[in-house]
């Protein structure tokens, strides 16, 4: 599965299956607030780990893993490893049915890693660019491909995080995208070098692809958690003002009633003035008989996922259609630059 196909599959997989599952876990009343967040994050991490592991297994070992050397291995270390492994995989000593192919793959890995120019292309841009057999990689085209990828996901992120309840998620996702873009560009342009101890058998290209594969999980994790933790301060203020307004109306009405009672006397029989103490006791009794919610009792937290996001599926269909269009544009650009 190519990078574009993998990205498209991840999009549909997370949007149509993973996101509804996390919504179910975070539904108010199903679990406590802490447990709901823990279960949702654990599900996202587990799915991302399994999915990434399967993709890496399908991809197979890279040249460094095949040669059993690190990314910073010297020519002497590569020669020693090749000599040792060629004795194990040589068709004369290897009874496997794929002995010829295994030895040819080992020889190809050795040739690439011993050629400094080919090795640099392999590390930065992957085996696809290496197969093009061009003398110099057009970094401008590579950066255009990167820009198209981030533009497509940026549009999808904006569409998936519409609404006030997704404001935090939108900020988190775009911050992560900017950080990932900066690191990717700096790695592609060799502005930074990966330390030898950090995933020593993986190339810069593979680390970039790993970030691309994990991004859908990060996006949907931010959406779920951001919406769940959203606090509608404006709504809280409106509810608070409404509660205060209702209280004010009840107090004014009770005061008017007491004022009328004072003016008309304390009750049946000969009219007599009502004392201030009696008036206050009547006011207290009047208010105690009303079921008035105190402003501090107004819940300021959204109930998991606000009703505002439960709209027509038209937005989802529009989003999916837009992503498919962007995917084919991206795939066509890659084919044209190949």
KOLLUM-744709 format. One record per residue (C-alpha): residue number from 1; x, y, z. Coordinates in Angstrom, 2 decimals. Each point is the difference from the previous one (the first is absolute). Example, Ala and Ser with C-alpha at 12.3 -4.5 7.8 and 13.67 -1.06 7.14 Angstrom:
BEGIN
+-----+---------+---------+---------+
: num :      c1 :      c2 :      c3 :
+-----+---------+---------+---------+
:   1 :   12.30 :   -4.50 :    7.80 :
:   2 :    1.37 :    3.44 :   -0.66 :
+-----+---------+---------+---------+
This chain:
BEGIN
+-----+---------+---------+---------+
: num :      c1 :      c2 :      c3 :
+-----+---------+---------+---------+
:   1 :    0.00 :    0.00 :    0.00 :
:   2 :    1.44 :    3.36 :   -1.06 :
:   3 :    0.26 :    3.04 :    2.21 :
:   4 :   -3.03 :    1.67 :   -1.60 :
:   5 :   -2.16 :   -3.13 :    0.27 :
:   6 :    1.11 :   -0.49 :    3.60 :
:   7 :   -0.89 :    3.59 :    0.85 :
:   8 :   -3.44 :   -0.36 :   -1.61 :
:   9 :   -0.66 :   -3.25 :    1.84 :
:  10 :    1.04 :    1.57 :    3.31 :
:  11 :   -2.35 :    2.91 :   -0.57 :
:  12 :   -3.06 :   -2.19 :   -0.54 :
:  13 :    0.99 :   -2.49 :    2.69 :
:  14 :    0.31 :    2.63 :    2.74 :
:  15 :   -2.92 :    2.18 :   -1.06 :
:  16 :   -2.52 :   -2.79 :   -0.62 :
:  17 :    1.02 :   -2.52 :    2.69 :
:  18 :    2.45 :    1.26 :    2.62 :
:  19 :   -1.59 :    3.39 :    0.64 :
:  20 :   -3.52 :   -1.45 :    0.60 :
:  21 :    1.55 :   -2.58 :    2.34 :
:  22 :    1.69 :    2.69 :    2.08 :
:  23 :   -3.24 :    2.01 :   -0.03 :
:  24 :   -1.74 :   -3.03 :    1.49 :
:  25 :    2.61 :   -0.26 :    2.77 :
:  26 :   -0.26 :    3.71 :    0.79 :
:  27 :   -3.79 :    0.18 :    0.01 :
:  28 :   -1.15 :    1.75 :    3.20 :
:  29 :   -1.21 :   -2.41 :    2.65 :
:  30 :    1.64 :   -3.09 :   -1.48 :
:  31 :    3.20 :    0.28 :    2.03 :
:  32 :    1.42 :    2.49 :    2.43 :
:  33 :    1.87 :    2.96 :   -1.49 :
:  34 :    3.44 :   -1.44 :    0.81 :
:  35 :   -0.83 :   -3.53 :   -1.14 :
:  36 :   -1.57 :    1.19 :   -3.23 :
:  37 :    3.11 :    1.99 :   -0.94 :
:  38 :    2.28 :   -2.88 :    1.01 :
:  39 :   -1.93 :   -2.55 :   -2.08 :
:  40 :   -0.19 :    2.29 :   -3.04 :
:  41 :    3.72 :    0.85 :    0.05 :
:  42 :    0.92 :   -3.66 :    0.56 :
:  43 :   -2.15 :   -1.04 :   -2.97 :
:  44 :    1.61 :    2.60 :   -2.27 :
:  45 :    3.52 :   -0.98 :    1.08 :
:  46 :   -0.70 :   -3.71 :   -0.42 :
:  47 :   -1.52 :    0.42 :   -3.47 :
:  48 :    2.82 :    2.28 :   -1.14 :
:  49 :    2.63 :   -2.44 :    1.32 :
:  50 :   -1.57 :   -3.06 :   -1.64 :
:  51 :   -0.66 :    1.79 :   -3.29 :
:  52 :    3.54 :    1.43 :   -0.15 :
:  53 :    1.49 :   -3.37 :    0.90 :
:  54 :   -1.90 :   -1.73 :   -2.81 :
:  55 :    1.07 :    2.66 :   -2.49 :
:  56 :    3.66 :   -0.34 :    1.00 :
:  57 :   -0.26 :   -3.79 :   -0.27 :
:  58 :   -1.54 :    0.27 :   -3.47 :
:  59 :    2.73 :    2.43 :   -1.03 :
:  60 :    2.73 :   -2.41 :    1.04 :
:  61 :    3.51 :    0.75 :    1.26 :
:  62 :    1.93 :    2.92 :   -1.43 :
:  63 :    3.59 :   -0.26 :   -1.21 :
:  64 :    1.49 :    0.75 :    3.42 :
:  65 :   -2.15 :   -2.60 :    1.69 :
:  66 :    0.79 :   -2.46 :   -2.75 :
:  67 :    3.72 :    0.59 :    0.42 :
:  68 :   -0.34 :    0.03 :    3.82 :
:  69 :    1.81 :    3.31 :    0.33 :
:  70 :   -0.99 :    3.41 :    1.33 :
:  71 :   -0.81 :    3.15 :   -1.92 :
:  72 :    3.41 :    1.46 :    0.84 :
:  73 :    1.96 :   -3.13 :   -0.95 :
:  74 :    3.37 :    0.54 :   -1.71 :
:  75 :    1.07 :   -1.65 :   -3.24 :
:  76 :    2.21 :   -2.42 :    1.94 :
:  77 :   -2.91 :   -1.07 :    2.23 :
:  78 :   -2.20 :   -0.51 :   -3.06 :
:  79 :    2.67 :   -2.14 :   -1.71 :
:  80 :    0.42 :   -2.18 :    3.07 :
:  81 :   -3.73 :   -0.52 :    0.33 :
:  82 :   -0.37 :   -0.76 :   -3.71 :
:  83 :    2.78 :   -2.57 :    0.10 :
:  84 :   -1.60 :   -1.76 :    2.95 :
:  85 :   -3.52 :    0.03 :   -1.41 :
:  86 :    1.03 :   -0.96 :   -3.53 :
:  87 :    1.42 :   -3.23 :    1.41 :
:  88 :   -3.39 :   -0.73 :    1.57 :
:  89 :   -2.18 :    1.00 :   -2.95 :
:  90 :    2.12 :   -1.18 :   -2.94 :
:  91 :   -2.02 :   -2.42 :   -2.17 :
:  92 :    2.69 :   -2.64 :    0.39 :
:  93 :   -0.56 :   -0.08 :    3.77 :
:  94 :   -3.57 :    1.21 :    0.33 :
:  95 :   -2.54 :   -2.81 :   -0.64 :
:  96 :   -2.95 :    2.43 :   -0.09 :
:  97 :   -2.11 :    0.11 :   -3.15 :
:  98 :    0.49 :    3.79 :   -0.06 :
:  99 :    3.78 :   -0.20 :    0.42 :
: 100 :    0.74 :    1.73 :   -3.33 :
: 101 :   -2.38 :    2.87 :    0.71 :
: 102 :    1.23 :    0.39 :    3.58 :
: 103 :    3.62 :    0.19 :   -1.12 :
: 104 :   -0.83 :    2.46 :   -2.80 :
: 105 :   -1.84 :    2.23 :    2.49 :
: 106 :    2.97 :   -0.12 :    2.36 :
: 107 :    2.39 :    0.89 :   -2.82 :
: 108 :   -2.21 :    2.92 :   -1.05 :
: 109 :   -0.13 :    1.29 :    3.58 :
: 110 :    3.79 :   -0.24 :    0.23 :
: 111 :    0.47 :    1.89 :   -3.27 :
: 112 :   -2.32 :    2.81 :    1.08 :
: 113 :    1.50 :    0.44 :    3.45 :
: 114 :    3.56 :   -0.01 :   -1.36 :
: 115 :   -0.86 :    2.71 :   -2.53 :
: 116 :   -0.14 :    3.24 :    2.04 :
: 117 :   -2.16 :    1.86 :   -2.53 :
: 118 :   -2.49 :   -2.86 :   -0.36 :
: 119 :    0.01 :   -0.47 :    3.77 :
: 120 :   -0.87 :    3.65 :    0.58 :
: 121 :   -2.89 :   -0.17 :   -2.47 :
: 122 :   -1.22 :   -3.20 :    1.64 :
: 123 :    0.16 :    1.51 :    3.50 :
: 124 :   -1.74 :    3.26 :   -0.86 :
: 125 :   -2.50 :   -0.95 :   -2.70 :
: 126 :   -0.46 :   -3.77 :    0.16 :
: 127 :    0.40 :   -2.82 :   -2.50 :
: 128 :   -2.56 :    1.48 :   -2.42 :
: 129 :    2.23 :    2.97 :   -0.82 :
: 130 :    2.98 :   -2.32 :   -0.18 :
: 131 :   -1.70 :   -2.06 :   -2.71 :
: 132 :   -0.41 :    3.09 :   -2.18 :
: 133 :    3.79 :   -0.04 :   -0.53 :
: 134 :    0.33 :    3.75 :   -0.36 :
: 135 :    3.31 :    1.68 :    0.62 :
: 136 :   -1.42 :    2.76 :    2.20 :
: 137 :   -3.27 :   -0.04 :    1.92 :
: 138 :   -2.15 :    3.04 :   -0.74 :
: 139 :   -0.58 :    1.25 :    3.52 :
: 140 :   -2.55 :    2.52 :   -1.27 :
: 141 :   -2.29 :   -2.80 :   -1.24 :
: 142 :    0.44 :   -1.83 :    3.29 :
: 143 :   -1.02 :    3.09 :    1.95 :
: 144 :   -3.01 :    0.46 :   -2.30 :
: 145 :   -1.10 :   -3.55 :    0.84 :
: 146 :    0.44 :    0.77 :    3.69 :
: 147 :   -2.03 :    3.20 :   -0.36 :
: 148 :   -2.82 :   -1.86 :   -1.76 :
: 149 :   -0.11 :   -2.62 :    2.76 :
: 150 :   -0.22 :    2.58 :    2.77 :
: 151 :   -2.45 :    2.18 :   -1.93 :
: 152 :   -2.33 :   -2.98 :   -0.50 :
: 153 :    0.15 :   -0.98 :    3.66 :
: 154 :   -0.29 :    3.64 :    1.06 :
: 155 :   -3.27 :    0.33 :   -1.90 :
: 156 :   -1.26 :   -3.26 :    1.44 :
: 157 :    0.99 :    1.10 :    3.49 :
: 158 :   -1.88 :    3.26 :   -0.40 :
: 159 :   -3.11 :   -1.82 :   -1.26 :
: 160 :    0.15 :   -2.62 :    2.76 :
: 161 :    0.40 :    2.58 :    2.75 :
: 162 :   -2.76 :    2.43 :   -0.98 :
: 163 :   -1.98 :    1.36 :    2.92 :
: 164 :    0.81 :    1.76 :    3.23 :
: 165 :    0.21 :   -3.29 :    1.93 :
: 166 :    2.99 :   -0.99 :   -2.16 :
: 167 :    1.98 :    3.20 :    0.52 :
: 168 :    2.55 :   -1.64 :    2.30 :
: 169 :    0.36 :   -3.01 :   -2.28 :
: 170 :    0.56 :    2.25 :   -3.02 :
: 171 :    2.76 :    1.85 :    1.82 :
: 172 :    1.70 :   -3.22 :    1.15 :
: 173 :   -0.14 :   -1.63 :   -3.43 :
: 174 :    1.33 :    3.02 :   -1.91 :
: 175 :    2.78 :    0.44 :    2.56 :
: 176 :    0.99 :   -3.64 :   -0.49 :
: 177 :   -0.17 :    0.37 :   -3.78 :
: 178 :    2.26 :    3.05 :    0.03 :
: 179 :    2.53 :   -1.74 :    2.24 :
: 180 :   -0.03 :   -3.12 :   -2.20 :
: 181 :    0.34 :    2.08 :   -3.17 :
: 182 :    2.99 :    1.93 :    1.36 :
: 183 :    1.77 :   -3.18 :    1.07 :
: 184 :   -0.74 :   -1.73 :   -3.32 :
: 185 :    1.28 :    2.87 :   -2.13 :
: 186 :    3.15 :    0.32 :    2.11 :
: 187 :    0.64 :   -3.74 :   -0.32 :
: 188 :   -0.56 :    0.04 :   -3.76 :
: 189 :    2.33 :    2.97 :   -0.45 :
: 190 :    2.56 :   -1.52 :    2.39 :
: 191 :   -0.25 :    2.94 :    2.36 :
: 192 :   -0.10 :   -2.46 :    2.89 :
: 193 :    1.57 :   -3.43 :    0.41 :
: 194 :   -1.63 :   -2.73 :    2.01 :
: 195 :    2.11 :   -1.12 :    2.98 :
: 196 :    1.46 :   -3.48 :   -0.34 :
: 197 :   -1.81 :   -1.27 :    3.11 :
: 198 :   -3.49 :    0.98 :   -1.20 :
: 199 :   -1.56 :   -2.98 :   -1.81 :
: 200 :    3.42 :   -0.84 :   -1.46 :
: 201 :   -1.22 :   -2.38 :   -2.72 :
: 202 :   -2.64 :    2.33 :   -1.48 :
: 203 :    0.59 :    2.55 :   -2.75 :
: 204 :   -1.19 :    3.61 :    0.05 :
: 205 :   -2.50 :   -0.86 :   -2.75 :
: 206 :   -1.50 :   -2.81 :    2.11 :
: 207 :   -0.30 :    2.27 :    3.03 :
: 208 :   -1.83 :    2.57 :   -2.11 :
: 209 :   -2.38 :   -2.67 :   -1.32 :
: 210 :   -0.52 :   -1.22 :    3.57 :
: 211 :   -1.11 :    3.50 :    0.97 :
: 212 :   -2.37 :    0.10 :   -2.99 :
: 213 :   -1.51 :   -3.35 :    1.00 :
: 214 :   -0.49 :    1.05 :    3.63 :
: 215 :   -1.50 :    3.38 :   -0.84 :
: 216 :   -3.60 :   -1.27 :   -0.52 :
: 217 :    0.08 :   -1.53 :    3.50 :
: 218 :    1.31 :    3.27 :    1.42 :
: 219 :   -2.69 :    1.97 :   -1.84 :
: 220 :   -2.87 :   -2.13 :    1.22 :
: 221 :    1.41 :   -0.18 :    3.50 :
: 222 :    0.07 :    3.79 :    0.16 :
: 223 :   -3.56 :    0.18 :   -1.34 :
: 224 :   -1.39 :   -2.40 :    2.59 :
: 225 :    1.86 :    1.34 :    3.00 :
: 226 :   -0.38 :    3.65 :   -1.01 :
: 227 :   -3.77 :   -0.31 :   -0.42 :
: 228 :   -0.33 :   -1.97 :    3.23 :
: 229 :    1.96 :    2.54 :    2.05 :
: 230 :   -1.60 :    3.00 :   -1.66 :
: 231 :   -1.38 :    2.59 :    2.41 :
: 232 :   -2.61 :    2.33 :   -1.50 :
: 233 :    0.77 :    3.18 :    1.95 :
: 234 :   -2.39 :    2.07 :   -2.10 :
: 235 :   -2.79 :   -2.48 :    0.61 :
: 236 :    0.83 :   -0.03 :    3.70 :
: 237 :   -0.18 :    3.76 :    0.18 :
: 238 :   -3.36 :    0.01 :   -1.79 :
: 239 :   -1.33 :   -2.66 :    2.36 :
: 240 :    1.33 :    1.90 :    2.99 :
: 241 :   -1.56 :    3.26 :   -1.14 :
: 242 :   -3.25 :   -1.84 :   -0.68 :
: 243 :   -0.03 :   -1.49 :    3.49 :
: 244 :    0.72 :    3.39 :    1.56 :
: 245 :   -2.74 :    1.57 :   -2.10 :
: 246 :   -2.53 :   -2.61 :    1.15 :
: 247 :    1.03 :    0.51 :    3.61 :
: 248 :   -0.34 :    3.73 :   -0.38 :
: 249 :   -3.51 :   -0.36 :   -1.42 :
: 250 :   -1.04 :   -2.27 :    2.90 :
: 251 :    1.40 :    2.40 :    2.59 :
: 252 :   -1.72 :    2.98 :   -1.61 :
: 253 :   -3.29 :   -1.86 :   -0.18 :
: 254 :    0.25 :   -1.05 :    3.67 :
: 255 :    0.85 :    3.58 :    0.99 :
: 256 :   -3.00 :    1.30 :   -1.91 :
: 257 :   -2.23 :   -2.54 :    1.74 :
: 258 :    1.32 :    0.98 :    3.43 :
: 259 :   -0.32 :    3.68 :   -0.82 :
: 260 :   -3.61 :   -0.59 :   -0.93 :
: 261 :   -0.55 :   -1.96 :    3.24 :
: 262 :    1.55 :    2.81 :    2.06 :
: 263 :   -2.18 :    2.57 :   -1.67 :
: 264 :   -3.16 :   -2.09 :    0.38 :
: 265 :    0.77 :   -1.24 :    3.46 :
: 266 :    1.07 :   -3.36 :    1.35 :
: 267 :   -3.02 :   -2.00 :   -1.11 :
: 268 :   -3.73 :   -0.42 :    0.70 :
: 269 :   -1.68 :    2.04 :    2.68 :
: 270 :    0.77 :    3.54 :    1.03 :
: 271 :    2.88 :    1.45 :   -2.00 :
: 272 :    3.20 :    0.23 :    1.91 :
: 273 :    3.47 :    1.00 :   -1.20 :
: 274 :    2.50 :   -2.80 :   -0.60 :
: 275 :    3.29 :    0.28 :    1.82 :
: 276 :    3.34 :   -0.13 :   -1.85 :
: 277 :    0.82 :   -3.28 :    1.77 :
: 278 :   -3.22 :   -1.57 :   -1.21 :
: 279 :    0.70 :    1.27 :   -3.52 :
: 280 :    3.48 :   -1.53 :   -0.04 :
: 281 :   -1.30 :   -3.31 :    1.33 :
: 282 :   -2.64 :   -0.04 :   -2.69 :
: 283 :    2.66 :    0.76 :   -2.65 :
: 284 :    2.19 :   -2.83 :    1.27 :
: 285 :   -2.89 :   -2.43 :    0.02 :
: 286 :   -0.97 :    1.11 :   -3.49 :
: 287 :    3.48 :   -0.61 :   -1.40 :
: 288 :    0.45 :   -3.31 :    1.79 :
: 289 :   -3.10 :   -1.27 :   -1.69 :
: 290 :    1.54 :    0.62 :   -3.44 :
: 291 :    2.23 :   -2.55 :   -1.72 :
: 292 :    2.70 :    2.45 :   -1.07 :
: 293 :    3.32 :   -1.42 :   -1.16 :
: 294 :    3.00 :    1.79 :    1.44 :
: 295 :    2.33 :    1.41 :   -2.70 :
: 296 :    2.88 :   -2.07 :    1.38 :
: 297 :   -1.98 :   -3.15 :   -0.83 :
: 298 :    0.02 :    0.67 :   -3.72 :
: 299 :    2.16 :   -2.61 :   -1.77 :
: 300 :    2.73 :    1.70 :   -2.02 :
: 301 :    1.24 :   -3.17 :   -1.70 :
: 302 :   -1.42 :   -1.16 :   -3.28 :
: 303 :   -1.69 :   -3.38 :    0.11 :
: 304 :    2.76 :   -1.80 :   -1.85 :
: 305 :   -0.96 :    0.90 :   -3.55 :
: 306 :   -2.33 :    3.00 :   -0.36 :
: 307 :   -3.21 :   -0.15 :   -1.97 :
: 308 :    1.45 :    2.53 :   -2.40 :
: 309 :    2.15 :   -2.65 :   -1.58 :
: 310 :   -2.91 :   -2.38 :   -0.63 :
: 311 :   -0.86 :    1.45 :   -3.35 :
: 312 :   -0.88 :   -1.48 :   -3.35 :
: 313 :    2.34 :   -2.51 :   -1.56 :
: 314 :    0.39 :    2.36 :   -2.93 :
: 315 :    3.17 :    1.45 :    1.52 :
: 316 :    1.51 :   -3.47 :    0.36 :
: 317 :   -0.80 :   -0.92 :   -3.60 :
: 318 :    1.42 :    3.30 :   -1.21 :
: 319 :    3.15 :   -0.58 :    2.02 :
: 320 :    0.47 :   -3.52 :   -1.36 :
: 321 :   -0.57 :    1.17 :   -3.57 :
: 322 :    2.50 :    2.82 :    0.47 :
: 323 :    2.61 :   -2.37 :    1.36 :
: 324 :   -0.41 :   -2.37 :   -2.94 :
: 325 :    0.48 :    2.89 :   -2.43 :
: 326 :    3.11 :    1.16 :    1.86 :
: 327 :    1.32 :   -3.56 :    0.07 :
: 328 :   -0.23 :   -0.36 :   -3.79 :
: 329 :    1.59 :    3.41 :   -0.49 :
: 330 :    2.84 :   -1.01 :    2.30 :
: 331 :    0.41 :   -3.41 :   -1.69 :
: 332 :   -0.03 :    1.63 :   -3.44 :
: 333 :    2.67 :    2.50 :    1.06 :
: 334 :    2.19 :   -2.82 :    1.28 :
: 335 :   -0.43 :   -1.93 :   -3.23 :
: 336 :    0.88 :    3.06 :   -2.06 :
: 337 :    3.14 :    0.68 :    2.03 :
: 338 :    1.13 :   -3.63 :   -0.19 :
+-----+---------+---------+---------+
